[in-house]
Amino acid sequence: MPSEAGTARHFPEPTIAKTRRVLWSLAALMLLAPAVAMLFTAEVRWDAADFLLFAAMLLVAGGLVELAVRISRHRVFVLGAMLIVGLAFLLFWAELAVGLIGG
């Protein structure tokens, strides 16, 4: 039987379910943001390929976080995986936008 200290290191199932809904909703809002911005300014001009690439990036990032949660419910592991996936997502996004690597 796990002790209180052991269970405090893992995310409970209701927390995971709620966080999963919030994160996937946030991903959908991130995908919707450029479409809304295009209605109000001419500075944002995305075509279908841009939306498809961004959707693929969000799906891969979200899928990797989902995989991390399925592998382990340990708080440090999940939060570390989220940090790594988030930083990789931002680095890839910045590389596509301005070409940070290999200039």
Helices and strands as residue ranges (DSSP letters): H 4-7, H 13-40, H 48-71, H 75-98
